[in-house]
């Protein structure tokens, strides 16, 4: 059975060798062996290459947004072919190949219901979800069904929840993780239900949300989906967003749009999504001259870890950023790493990095005590200087680093050099926020223009505001794209992919995007030493519901109550003219 359409973002990489950490390559290799045992039990596996005999290099290739987490069959075949032929083998993937065969991101059909009491407070939510997983399972095939279940309740008190998720196989590309992985869909369903309930009951949509938000006094709060929110001030985030968006001034802007023959609508969406996943390891090595090498288990492909991690090392160790070098994505230089996904790099990776820095400082204090002839307990460290508490006796970090490599004369327990390897278990954190959108709809053509986007986000502790803003803006652009433009289409009957290039698949462009007015209202988490929650997914989690709510508001006079995604001009035109008829 072929599906007519799935919404996704195609791979942007033109070339791919091995864009996966070594352990994931070997997981796929192991899976391949297990499958082969079923079909060819007589195969001799004693010739399998040992893990340490393979080197996997994954450079900074640009955004992957989930496709980076996969191990594709062609990659394993490259290994096999290189060994078989005893010569280098290179796989070059053209964009048309990537769109057809790389992992797709989103395709769900959801039916949902909301139960309310006489005071419009939520009693229960019920949802039936069908998720298209493609023709075969990807490495992360379980992520979307799982997130569709436990992310549904969002920022609201929902005492009861009943969710049925069905996995559907079709003769299309495999479904896998893609920025947010079913959290945008879950947020969309809940926010549309709340908005629809407010309209049918004649309640202001803001007031409807206030009645049901989880208060700070209820934290930690266990949701009906089993997640435990440790902190959050959802109503204060809502209030900040309303002020930022000038919610009370909307009526005047609507009148001005109508004067120009356009229908203007406003919509809002609150969101709270799970972030972080699995433990991580980070390593710091200090050279004799005091410069620092970071061997990190995370992976930067657009997130600017080189900047943020160097900034953190400058704060903790007093080493200038230009003296910090980052090594990543190379199994000969990084002992172990899980990569970057689920907004985990700062909360988990950064926390592991801080643990490594603490080890370096502890070693430095022992050595500084020897140099300054003082007890280790009396040594403090601040701004790159070790000092004896209550005196003016100091020694610089660089001098301690140089001393640590002294060839003889140091007690044996000091070892050689300053280094530290830190880990962090990576428990879930819960970034949250509110997005408010205004649209103008041309009823003659069905064209939708997003004219204002305002967002307030709680991402916990902010390390670098500029790179965070880039993450938030980028994810918002992706959210707009999947809401209004992006659509993979397969021909009915044949299953032939029709949208095989960017001539057919509509990507968001600069002229689709309004100016984004954003603000941060952080509530640091105590689940990691940094207080970071995550900041790369709020835009595409919040944007779809906010935009569709705004379109429904704009078309309310046409008795339009729902708009499917993507909300293309043709669909909008049909809804308008269907209502007229």
C-alpha positions in Angstrom: 0.0 0.0 0.0 1.5 3.3 -1.1 1.0 6.5 0.8 0.1 9.7 -1.0 2.3 12.0 1.1 4.6 12.3 4.1 6.0 15.5 5.4 9.8 15.5 6.0 13.0 17.4 5.5 15.3 15.8 3.0 19.0 15.3 3.6 21.1 18.3 2.7 24.4 16.5 2.6 25.8 15.9 -0.9 28.4 13.4 0.1 28.5 10.9 3.0 31.1 8.5 4.1 30.4 7.5 7.7 28.3 10.1 9.5 27.9 8.1 12.7 30.0 7.3 15.8 31.9 4.1 15.7 29.7 2.3 18.2 26.6 2.9 16.0 28.5 1.5 13.0 29.2 -1.6 14.9 25.7 -1.8 16.2 24.6 -2.0 12.6 27.4 -4.4 11.8 26.3 -6.6 14.7 22.7 -6.5 13.6 23.7 -7.5 10.1 25.6 -10.5 11.5 22.6 -11.5 13.5 20.4 -11.3 10.5 22.9 -13.2 8.4 23.0 -16.0 11.0 19.3 -16.6 10.3 19.8 -16.9 6.5 23.4 -18.2 6.3 24.2 -20.0 9.5 27.3 -21.5 8.0 29.1 -18.2 7.6 32.5 -17.9 9.4 32.4 -14.8 11.6 35.9 -15.3 13.0 37.2 -12.9 10.3 35.2 -10.0 11.5 37.4 -6.9 11.8 38.1 -5.9 15.5 36.5 -2.6 16.5 39.8 -0.9 17.2 41.1 -1.8 13.7 38.5 0.5 12.1 38.7 4.3 12.1 35.5 6.3 11.5 35.9 10.0 10.7 32.8 12.2 10.8 33.6 15.8 10.0 31.5 18.9 10.6 29.1 18.3 7.7 26.3 20.7 8.5 22.9 20.0 9.9 21.6 16.4 9.8 18.5 16.8 12.0 18.1 13.1 12.7 19.5 11.5 9.5 22.9 11.8 11.2 21.7 9.2 13.8 21.2 6.5 11.2 23.5 3.8 9.8 22.5 3.2 6.2 22.9 -0.1 4.4 25.2 1.5 1.8 27.7 2.5 4.5 28.1 -1.1 5.6 28.4 -2.2 2.0 31.2 0.3 1.5 33.1 -1.4 4.4 32.4 -4.8 2.9 33.4 -3.7 -0.7 36.6 -2.1 0.5 37.7 -5.3 2.3 36.6 -7.5 -0.6 38.5 -5.4 -3.2 41.3 -4.5 -0.9 41.2 -0.9 -2.1 39.5 2.4 -1.1 35.8 2.6 -1.9 33.9 5.9 -1.8 30.1 6.4 -1.6 28.9 9.6 -3.2 25.2 10.3 -2.5 23.5 12.8 -4.8 20.6 14.9 -3.5 18.1 13.0 -5.5 19.4 9.8 -3.9 19.2 11.3 -0.5 15.6 12.4 -0.8 14.5 9.0 -2.1 16.4 6.8 0.4 17.5 8.7 3.4 15.3 8.6 6.5 12.0 10.6 6.4 10.8 12.5 9.4 7.0 12.9 10.0 3.9 11.0 8.9 1.1 10.6 11.4 -2.6 10.4 11.3 -4.1 11.2 14.7 -7.6 11.2 16.1 -7.9 12.8 19.6 -10.5 13.8 22.2 -10.4 16.1 25.2 -12.7 15.7 28.2 -13.4 18.8 30.4 -15.4 19.4 33.5 -18.0 22.2 34.0 -15.1 24.7 34.8 -13.3 23.9 31.5 -10.6 22.0 33.4 -9.1 19.0 31.6 -10.2 15.6 32.9 -8.7 13.3 30.3 -7.3 13.1 26.8 -7.7 10.2 24.4 -5.6 9.7 21.3 -5.3 7.2 18.5 -2.1 7.5 16.5 -1.1 5.8 13.3 2.6 6.3 12.4 4.0 5.4 9.1 7.4 3.7 9.6 8.2 3.2 5.9 9.1 -0.1 4.3 11.6 -1.2 7.1 12.7 -0.2 10.5 15.4 2.4 11.1 17.8 2.4 14.0 15.5 5.0 15.8 12.2 3.6 14.7 10.8 3.4 18.2 11.5 7.1 19.0 8.4 8.5 17.3 5.9 6.1 18.7 7.3 6.5 22.2 7.3 10.4 22.0 3.8 10.4 20.5 2.7 8.8 23.7 4.5 10.4 26.6 4.7 14.0 25.2 1.0 14.5 24.6 0.0 16.3 27.8 2.5 19.2 27.4 2.2 22.0 30.0 -1.2 21.0 31.3 -2.6 19.1 34.3 -4.1 16.0 32.6 -5.2 13.4 35.2 -5.9 10.6 32.8 -4.5 9.8 29.3 -5.3 6.9 26.9 -3.1 6.6 23.8 -3.0 3.9 21.3 -0.1 4.0 18.8 -0.1 1.8 15.7 3.0 1.3 13.6 2.2 1.1 9.8 4.5 -0.2 7.2 4.3 1.2 3.6 6.6 0.9 0.6 8.3 4.2 1.2 11.5 5.5 2.9 12.1 4.5 6.5 10.9 6.8 9.3 13.5 7.9 11.8 14.4 10.7 14.2 14.0 14.2 12.9 14.4 17.3 15.0 11.9 16.8 17.8 10.8 13.3 16.8 7.0 13.3 17.2 7.1 15.9 20.0 6.0 18.6 17.5 3.1 16.4 16.5 2.1 15.7 20.1 2.3 19.4 21.0 0.2 20.1 17.9 -2.5 17.7 18.9 -2.8 19.0 22.4 -2.7 22.7 21.5 -5.3 22.2 18.7 -7.6 20.4 21.2 -7.3 23.1 23.8 -7.8 25.8 21.2 -10.8 24.0 19.7 -12.3 23.5 23.1 -12.0 27.2 23.9 -13.7 28.2 20.7 -16.6 25.7 21.1 -17.1 26.8 24.8 -16.8 30.5 24.0 -13.8 30.8 26.4 -10.8 33.1 25.7 -8.0 30.8 24.5 -5.5 32.4 27.0 -7.9 31.9 29.9 -8.5 28.3 28.8 -4.8 27.7 29.1 -4.4 29.4 32.4 -7.1 27.2 34.0 -5.1 24.1 33.1 -1.4 25.0 33.3 0.8 23.0 35.8 1.7 25.5 38.6 5.3 25.8 39.9 4.0 24.6 43.3 3.2 21.3 41.7 6.8 20.6 40.7 8.1 18.0 40.5 5.1 16.9 38.4 4.6 13.4 37.0 2.6 13.5 33.8 0.0 11.0 32.8 2.6 9.9 30.2 5.1 9.0 33.0 7.5 11.9 32.5 8.6 13.9 35.6 8.9 17.6 35.1 11.4 18.9 37.7 10.8 22.6 37.3 9.0 25.2 35.1 7.0 28.4 35.4 4.6 27.9 32.5 2.2 30.8 33.3 5.0 33.3 33.6 6.3 32.2 30.2 2.8 32.7 28.8 2.5 36.2 30.3 5.9 37.1 28.9 4.9 35.9 25.5 1.6 37.8 25.5 3.4 41.0 26.4 6.2 40.4 23.8 3.6 39.8 21.1 1.4 42.8 22.1 -1.6 40.4 22.3 -4.0 43.2 23.4 -3.1 45.3 20.3 -4.1 42.6 17.9 -7.6 43.9 17.1 -6.1 47.1 15.7 -3.7 45.1 13.5 -6.6 42.9 12.3 -8.6 46.0 11.3 -5.7 47.3 9.3 -5.3 43.9 7.5 -9.0 43.8 6.6 -8.7 47.3 5.2 -6.2 45.8 2.7 -8.5 42.9 1.9 -6.7 40.3 4.0 -7.9 38.1 6.8 -5.6 38.3 9.9 -5.5 35.7 12.6 -3.6 35.1 15.8 -2.7 31.8 17.5 -0.6 30.7 20.4 0.9 27.4 21.5 2.6 26.3 24.7 5.0 23.4 24.7 7.1 21.4 27.0 9.3 18.6 25.5 11.6 16.0 26.9 15.3 16.7 26.2 18.5 14.8 26.9 19.1 11.1 26.5 21.8 8.7 27.6 25.1 9.2 29.4 28.2 11.0 27.9 31.9 11.1 28.3 34.2 14.2 27.8 37.9 14.4 28.2 40.3 17.4 28.9 44.0 17.2 28.2 46.3 20.1 29.2 49.6 20.6 27.3 52.8 21.7 29.0 52.2 25.3 27.8 48.8 25.4 29.4 46.7 25.1 26.2 43.8 22.7 26.3 42.6 19.9 24.0 39.0 18.7 24.4 38.2 15.2 23.2 34.5 15.2 23.2 31.8 12.5 22.8 29.3 15.0 21.4 29.4 16.1 17.8 29.0 19.6 16.4 27.4 20.0 13.0 26.2 23.6 13.2 25.7 24.0 16.9 29.0 25.8 17.5 30.3 23.6 20.2 33.8 24.9 19.4 32.6 28.3 20.7 30.5 27.2 23.7 32.9 24.6 25.1 35.9 27.0 24.7 33.9 29.7 26.5 33.1 27.2 29.3 36.8 26.2 29.6 37.7 29.9 29.8 35.3 30.3 32.7 36.4 27.2 34.6 40.1 27.0 33.9 41.0 30.6 32.9 42.4 29.4 29.6 41.8 31.8 26.7 39.4 30.5 24.0 42.1 30.6 21.3 44.1 28.2 23.4 41.4 25.6 23.3 41.2 23.0 20.5 38.2 20.6 20.1 38.6 17.1 18.7 35.4 15.3 17.7 34.0 12.8 15.2 37.2 10.7 14.9 37.4 7.3 16.6 41.3 7.6 16.7 41.0 10.8 18.8 37.9 10.2 20.9 37.8 7.1 23.2 34.0 7.0 23.3 31.0 9.2 22.5 27.3 9.0 21.7 27.0 12.0 19.4 24.5 14.8 19.3 20.8 14.3 19.4 17.8 15.1 21.7 19.1 18.5 22.8 21.7 16.7 25.0 25.0 18.3 24.0 25.0 21.0 26.7 22.9 19.4 29.4 24.7 16.1 29.3 27.9 16.7 27.3 28.5 20.1 29.0 28.0 18.6 32.4 30.4 15.8 31.7 32.9 18.5 30.5 32.5 20.3 33.8 33.2 17.0 35.7 36.4 16.7 33.7 37.3 20.3 34.5 36.8 19.6 38.2 39.2 16.7 38.0 41.8 18.9 36.3 41.4 21.6 39.0 41.6 19.0 41.8 44.9 17.6 40.3 46.1 21.2 39.9 45.4 22.0 43.5 47.5 19.1 44.7 50.4 20.2 42.6 50.0 23.9 43.4 50.1 23.0 47.1 53.5 21.3 46.5 54.8 24.4 44.6 53.5 26.9 47.2 54.4 24.7 50.1 50.9 24.7 51.4 48.2 22.2 52.3 46.0 21.2 49.4 42.9 22.1 51.5 44.2 25.7 51.7 44.4 26.1 47.9 41.7 28.0 46.0 41.5 28.3 42.2 40.0 31.4 40.5 40.4 33.0 37.1 43.3 30.7 36.1 45.3 31.2 39.3 45.9 28.9 42.2 46.3 30.8 45.5 46.9 30.1 49.2 43.7 31.2 51.0 44.3 34.3 53.1 47.7 35.1 51.5 49.1 36.7 48.4 51.0 33.6 47.3 49.8 32.4 43.9 50.8 30.3 40.9 49.3 30.5 37.5 47.5 27.6 35.8 50.1 27.6 33.0 53.0 27.1 35.5 51.2 24.3 37.2 50.6 22.6 33.8 54.3 23.0 33.0 55.3 21.6 36.4 53.1 18.6 35.9 55.3 17.4 33.0 58.5 17.7 35.0 60.6 14.6 34.2 61.7 13.9 37.7 61.4 15.2 41.2 57.6 14.9 41.6 56.0 12.4 43.9 54.7 9.4 42.1 51.0 10.0 42.9 51.1 13.2 40.7 51.6 11.1 37.5 52.3 13.0 34.3 50.3 16.0 33.1 46.9 17.5 33.9 44.0 15.6 32.4 40.5 14.6 33.3 37.8 12.5 31.9 34.3 13.3 33.1 30.9 11.6 32.6 27.3 12.5 33.2 24.3 10.1 33.3 22.1 12.4 31.2 18.7 12.4 32.9 15.8 14.0 31.0 15.3 17.8 31.2 12.3 19.7 30.1 12.7 22.9 28.1 9.5 24.7 27.5 8.1 27.9 26.0 5.3 29.8 24.3 5.0 30.9 20.7 2.5 33.4 19.3 1.9 33.7 15.6 0.0 36.2 13.4 -0.9 35.4 9.8 -2.5 37.2 6.9 -4.6 35.1 4.5 -5.4 36.1 1.0 -8.8 34.6 0.5 -8.6 35.0 -3.3 -5.5 32.8 -3.6 -5.3 30.9 -0.3 -1.8 32.3 0.3 -0.8 32.4 3.9 1.9 34.9 5.1 3.3 34.6 8.6 3.7 38.3 9.5 4.7 38.1 13.2 6.3 35.4 15.3 7.0 36.0 19.0 8.5 33.4 21.3 9.5 33.1 24.9 11.6 30.0 25.9 12.8 28.5 29.1 16.0 26.6 28.1 17.5 26.6 31.6 21.0 28.2 31.9 22.1 30.0 28.7 25.8 29.5 27.9 26.0 31.5 24.7 23.0 33.7 23.8 24.1 34.2 20.1 24.4 30.5 19.3 21.2 29.8 21.2 19.3 32.4 19.2 20.6 30.7 16.0 19.3 27.3 17.2 15.9 28.8 18.1 15.5 30.7 14.8 16.6 27.6 12.8 14.1 25.3 14.5 11.4 27.9 14.0 12.1 28.0 10.2 11.8 24.2 10.1 8.6 24.4 12.0 7.2 26.9 9.5 8.4 24.8 6.6 6.6 21.6 7.8 3.4 23.6 8.6 3.0 25.5 5.3 5.3 24.0 2.6 7.0 20.6 3.0 5.3 17.6 1.5 6.8 14.3 0.2 4.3 12.9 -2.4 4.2 9.4 -3.7 2.0 8.5 -6.7 -1.0 6.4 -5.8 -0.9 2.9 -7.1 2.8 2.8 -8.3 4.4 4.2 -5.1 6.7 6.4 -7.4 8.3 9.3 -5.6 7.1 12.5 -7.3 8.8 15.1 -5.1 12.4 13.9 -5.9 14.1 17.3 -6.1 13.9 20.8 -4.6 12.0 21.8 -7.7 9.2 19.7 -6.4 9.7 19.7 -2.7 9.1 23.2 -1.2 11.7 24.3 1.3 11.3 27.4 3.5 13.1 30.4 2.1 14.0 33.8 3.5 10.9 35.4 2.0 8.7 32.9 3.9 10.1 34.0 7.3 9.0 37.0 9.3 11.3 38.8 11.8 11.3 36.6 14.9 11.0 38.4 18.2 12.3 36.2 21.0 13.1 36.3 24.6 14.5 33.9 27.2 13.0 33.3 30.6 15.3 30.6 32.1 14.5 28.5 35.1 17.7 26.4 35.6 17.2 22.7 36.3 18.9 21.0 39.2 19.3 17.7 37.3 22.7 18.7 36.0 25.4 21.0 37.3 25.0 23.6 34.5 21.3 24.0 34.9 20.9 23.7 31.1 17.7 22.1 29.7 18.1 22.3 25.9 17.4 24.9 23.2 17.5 23.4 19.7 13.9 22.1 19.3 11.5 24.7 20.8 10.9 26.5 17.5 9.7 23.5 15.5 7.8 22.0 18.4 5.8 25.2 19.0 5.5 26.7 15.5 3.1 24.2 13.8 0.3 24.6 16.4 0.8 28.4 16.7 0.6 28.9 12.9 -2.4 26.6 12.4 -4.2 28.1 15.3 -3.6 31.5 13.7 -4.9 30.3 10.3 -8.1 28.9 11.9 -8.6 32.2 13.7 -8.2 34.1 10.5 -10.8 31.9 8.7 -13.2 31.6 11.6 -15.8 33.7 9.8 -15.8 31.0 7.1 -16.6 28.4 9.8 -13.2 26.7 9.2 -12.4 24.7 12.3 -9.4 22.7 11.2 -6.6 23.0 8.7 -4.4 20.0 7.7 -0.7 20.3 7.3 1.0 21.4 5.1 -1.4 24.3 4.8 -0.7 25.0 1.2 -2.5 27.8 -0.8 -4.5 25.1 -2.6 -5.8 23.6 0.6 -6.6 27.0 2.1 -8.5 28.0 -1.1 -10.5 24.8 -1.0 -11.4 25.3 2.6 -12.6 28.9 2.0 -14.6 28.1 -1.1 -16.0 24.9 0.4 -17.3 27.0 3.2 -18.8 29.5 0.8 -20.6 26.8 -1.1 
